[in-house]
Amino acid sequence: MTLQIIDCDQNSPEWFAARLGIPTASKFATVMAKGEGKTRSEYMRKLAGEILTEEPAESFSSAHTERGHEMEDVARGEYAFITGNEPQLVGFIRNGNKGASPDSLIGSNGGLEIKTALPHIQIDRLERNRIPPEHVAQVQGNIWVSEREWWDFCSYWPKLPMLTVRVPRDETYIKTMADEIDRFNDELAELVERIRRYGQKEAA
């Protein structure tokens, strides 16, 4: 498997094309959900649809997402000022049949995930002073896909302190994740094949 760093703007046509039909780190928690959950099967069907139609399932932007991107840029600048690190913007990273859209890469071994949080959520995160459990799969997924050793998780809201947590590579977690992603991709391939064969027996 070859790691590819694709230079494009996130949410651009090139970005959607790069991630077409493969599970990405932001959805790894969905893939790893216990049992055959509705969200997991729905995500699989969306990816199958992308493979079969060669069109992205989602290609829209809203005022909410635009505001999120603007705040992400501010947070990135504040992170750089506080840490002295120089975030490198990337579009998409593909590694075999999985991918990720890092908010930034840091140096040769790290990366950055930025989340904006409403004030009451940010205060709770600052009190807990750790990566929220719901974001562990995405962060470890970014580390795995990009073949790096650590990731900084940042939570931000204007006028409140920024939370920055250094998350090291967790090989045990990544092994479990890799097994689940492999199983998901096998099921996805079988689903695509079933749909491609649909109606062939009747036609014969």
Secondary structure as a PSIPRED ss2 file (coil, helix, strand):
# PSIPRED VFORMAT (PSIPRED V4.0)

   1 M C   1.000  0.000  0.000
   2 T C   1.000  0.000  0.000
   3 L E   0.000  0.000  1.000
   4 Q E   0.000  0.000  1.000
   5 I E   0.000  0.000  1.000
   6 I E   0.000  0.000  1.000
   7 D C   1.000  0.000  0.000
   8 C C   1.000  0.000  0.000
   9 D C   1.000  0.000  0.000
  10 Q C   1.000  0.000  0.000
  11 N C   1.000  0.000  0.000
  12 S C   1.000  0.000  0.000
  13 P H   0.000  1.000  0.000
  14 E H   0.000  1.000  0.000
  15 W H   0.000  1.000  0.000
  16 F H   0.000  1.000  0.000
  17 A H   0.000  1.000  0.000
  18 A H   0.000  1.000  0.000
  19 R C   1.000  0.000  0.000
  20 L C   1.000  0.000  0.000
  21 G C   1.000  0.000  0.000
  22 I C   1.000  0.000  0.000
  23 P C   1.000  0.000  0.000
  24 T E   0.000  0.000  1.000
  25 A H   0.000  1.000  0.000
  26 S H   0.000  1.000  0.000
  27 K H   0.000  1.000  0.000
  28 F H   0.000  1.000  0.000
  29 A H   0.000  1.000  0.000
  30 T H   0.000  1.000  0.000
  31 V H   0.000  1.000  0.000
  32 M C   1.000  0.000  0.000
  33 A C   1.000  0.000  0.000
  34 K C   1.000  0.000  0.000
  35 G C   1.000  0.000  0.000
  36 E C   1.000  0.000  0.000
  37 G C   1.000  0.000  0.000
  38 K H   0.000  1.000  0.000
  39 T H   0.000  1.000  0.000
  40 R H   0.000  1.000  0.000
  41 S H   0.000  1.000  0.000
  42 E H   0.000  1.000  0.000
  43 Y H   0.000  1.000  0.000
  44 M H   0.000  1.000  0.000
  45 R H   0.000  1.000  0.000
  46 K H   0.000  1.000  0.000
  47 L H   0.000  1.000  0.000
  48 A H   0.000  1.000  0.000
  49 G H   0.000  1.000  0.000
  50 E H   0.000  1.000  0.000
  51 I H   0.000  1.000  0.000
  52 L H   0.000  1.000  0.000
  53 T H   0.000  1.000  0.000
  54 E C   1.000  0.000  0.000
  55 E C   1.000  0.000  0.000
  56 P C   1.000  0.000  0.000
  57 A C   1.000  0.000  0.000
  58 E C   1.000  0.000  0.000
  59 S C   1.000  0.000  0.000
  60 F C   1.000  0.000  0.000
  61 S C   1.000  0.000  0.000
  62 S C   1.000  0.000  0.000
  63 A H   0.000  1.000  0.000
  64 H H   0.000  1.000  0.000
  65 T H   0.000  1.000  0.000
  66 E H   0.000  1.000  0.000
  67 R H   0.000  1.000  0.000
  68 G H   0.000  1.000  0.000
  69 H H   0.000  1.000  0.000
  70 E H   0.000  1.000  0.000
  71 M H   0.000  1.000  0.000
  72 E H   0.000  1.000  0.000
  73 D H   0.000  1.000  0.000
  74 V H   0.000  1.000  0.000
  75 A H   0.000  1.000  0.000
  76 R H   0.000  1.000  0.000
  77 G H   0.000  1.000  0.000
  78 E H   0.000  1.000  0.000
  79 Y H   0.000  1.000  0.000
  80 A H   0.000  1.000  0.000
  81 F H   0.000  1.000  0.000
  82 I H   0.000  1.000  0.000
  83 T H   0.000  1.000  0.000
  84 G C   1.000  0.000  0.000
  85 N C   1.000  0.000  0.000
  86 E C   1.000  0.000  0.000
  87 P E   0.000  0.000  1.000
  88 Q E   0.000  0.000  1.000
  89 L C   1.000  0.000  0.000
  90 V C   1.000  0.000  0.000
  91 G C   1.000  0.000  0.000
  92 F E   0.000  0.000  1.000
  93 I E   0.000  0.000  1.000
  94 R E   0.000  0.000  1.000
  95 N E   0.000  0.000  1.000
  96 G C   1.000  0.000  0.000
  97 N C   1.000  0.000  0.000
  98 K C   1.000  0.000  0.000
  99 G E   0.000  0.000  1.000
 100 A E   0.000  0.000  1.000
 101 S C   1.000  0.000  0.000
 102 P C   1.000  0.000  0.000
 103 D C   1.000  0.000  0.000
 104 S E   0.000  0.000  1.000
 105 L E   0.000  0.000  1.000
 106 I E   0.000  0.000  1.000
 107 G C   1.000  0.000  0.000
 108 S C   1.000  0.000  0.000
 109 N C   1.000  0.000  0.000
 110 G E   0.000  0.000  1.000
 111 G E   0.000  0.000  1.000
 112 L E   0.000  0.000  1.000
 113 E E   0.000  0.000  1.000
 114 I E   0.000  0.000  1.000
 115 K E   0.000  0.000  1.000
 116 T E   0.000  0.000  1.000
 117 A C   1.000  0.000  0.000
 118 L C   1.000  0.000  0.000
 119 P H   0.000  1.000  0.000
 120 H H   0.000  1.000  0.000
 121 I H   0.000  1.000  0.000
 122 Q H   0.000  1.000  0.000
 123 I H   0.000  1.000  0.000
 124 D H   0.000  1.000  0.000
 125 R H   0.000  1.000  0.000
 126 L H   0.000  1.000  0.000
 127 E H   0.000  1.000  0.000
 128 R H   0.000  1.000  0.000
 129 N C   1.000  0.000  0.000
 130 R C   1.000  0.000  0.000
 131 I C   1.000  0.000  0.000
 132 P C   1.000  0.000  0.000
 133 P H   0.000  1.000  0.000
 134 E H   0.000  1.000  0.000
 135 H H   0.000  1.000  0.000
 136 V H   0.000  1.000  0.000
 137 A H   0.000  1.000  0.000
 138 Q H   0.000  1.000  0.000
 139 V H   0.000  1.000  0.000
 140 Q H   0.000  1.000  0.000
 141 G H   0.000  1.000  0.000
 142 N H   0.000  1.000  0.000
 143 I H   0.000  1.000  0.000
 144 W H   0.000  1.000  0.000
 145 V H   0.000  1.000  0.000
 146 S H   0.000  1.000  0.000
 147 E C   1.000  0.000  0.000
 148 R C   1.000  0.000  0.000
 149 E C   1.000  0.000  0.000
 150 W E   0.000  0.000  1.000
 151 W E   0.000  0.000  1.000
 152 D E   0.000  0.000  1.000
 153 F E   0.000  0.000  1.000
 154 C E   0.000  0.000  1.000
 155 S E   0.000  0.000  1.000
 156 Y E   0.000  0.000  1.000
 157 W C   1.000  0.000  0.000
 158 P C   1.000  0.000  0.000
 159 K C   1.000  0.000  0.000
 160 L C   1.000  0.000  0.000
 161 P C   1.000  0.000  0.000
 162 M C   1.000  0.000  0.000
 163 L E   0.000  0.000  1.000
 164 T E   0.000  0.000  1.000
 165 V E   0.000  0.000  1.000
 166 R E   0.000  0.000  1.000
 167 V E   0.000  0.000  1.000
 168 P E   0.000  0.000  1.000
 169 R C   1.000  0.000  0.000
 170 D C   1.000  0.000  0.000
 171 E H   0.000  1.000  0.000
 172 T H   0.000  1.000  0.000
 173 Y H   0.000  1.000  0.000
 174 I H   0.000  1.000  0.000
 175 K H   0.000  1.000  0.000
 176 T H   0.000  1.000  0.000
 177 M H   0.000  1.000  0.000
 178 A H   0.000  1.000  0.000
 179 D H   0.000  1.000  0.000
 180 E H   0.000  1.000  0.000
 181 I H   0.000  1.000  0.000
 182 D H   0.000  1.000  0.000
 183 R H   0.000  1.000  0.000
 184 F H   0.000  1.000  0.000
 185 N H   0.000  1.000  0.000
 186 D H   0.000  1.000  0.000
 187 E H   0.000  1.000  0.000
 188 L H   0.000  1.000  0.000
 189 A H   0.000  1.000  0.000
 190 E H   0.000  1.000  0.000
 191 L H   0.000  1.000  0.000
 192 V H   0.000  1.000  0.000
 193 E H   0.000  1.000  0.000
 194 R H   0.000  1.000  0.000
 195 I H   0.000  1.000  0.000
 196 R H   0.000  1.000  0.000
 197 R H   0.000  1.000  0.000
 198 Y C   1.000  0.000  0.000
 199 G C   1.000  0.000  0.000
 200 Q H   0.000  1.000  0.000
 201 K H   0.000  1.000  0.000
 202 E H   0.000  1.000  0.000
 203 A H   0.000  1.000  0.000
 204 A C   1.000  0.000  0.000
